[in-house]
């Protein structure tokens, strides 16, 4: 199976769960971050670089927010660009969450990550703040957080929950210096919600939802 691996605590648990089932050698894997690549490799998965003609049978990943239409906020783990690229190359994208991630609108419980070119970050932050977002540059130990692509992240809190995620993403992406947005629309094919009592709620994408 050609398998794309996401990033973050839930994606890491999915990798560990797959490894516990055995047969790690039967998966042809590409990871969305160095952290996931190192974890998967340590568990016996064969993880390789992305190829020009790659396509994947399945992607496993988590999310910071999920709406009833399976719109997502992603990027809490800092890998939103690579995750979005791999999701677009995958026939099925399964998002694994707990019920705390379920929201009516994006921007309700988690910030929207925006990956930006470091040189442009001050200007981008100023413009997005003027557009009504509360903008917080992501930092680690007092220094700018750098993605695996060498870019910085801005975490945005909208003035009110986002009514049209696709339009919001397009507007944000139009800002010069922005590389990618942590709003994912039309990419998840199903969301699996796991509850503390062991129940699982499987939510497939509605047939009318655009791919």
C-alpha positions, 0 to 999 in steps of 0.5 A: 500500500502506498501510504502518506503519513501526517504529522502531530500527536494523533498521526504519531499514534496512528503510525504506532498502531499500524506498527503494532499490527505488524507487516510494516514492510508492506507499506510504501511510505512518504512522511509529511515531516522529519519527525514523522519520518524518524518515528516511522523509520524507527518502527520499521516502516520504509519511508522515502522521499516524494517522487514527481509521479507519486500517488497514494492509496491512503493518507492518515492524519489528524486535525485541529478542527473539523466541521460537519462538511469535513472542512479542516484546520490543520498545522498545529504540528507545523507541517501544513504545506507538506500535509496539504500536498500529500493529501492532494495526492491521496485517493483517500484521506482519513482524518483521526480526531477526538470529539473535542476537535468537532466544531460548527465553523473553523476558527472556533477553537483553534488558530489558523496556521499560516506559513510565511517566508521569514523575510516577509513575516513582519509585513504579512503579520501587519496586513493580516492584523489589519484584516481583522485577525489576531496574529501571533508569530509561533515561537519556540524558546523565544525564537521563531518556529521554523517549519521543515521548509525553513519558513515561519508560522503565524497563528491567526484567530479570526474576529469571528468563526469563518463562514466560508473557509474556501474564500478565507483561504483564497484571501489569505493566500493572495497576500504576498509572502504567504506560502500556505494556509492551514485551511483544508477544504474538500481534501478529507474523504472521511473523519473518524472520531474516537471517544474515550469509552471506545466508541468510533464514529465514522463520518464519510464525505457527503457525495455532493461535497467537492473533491 
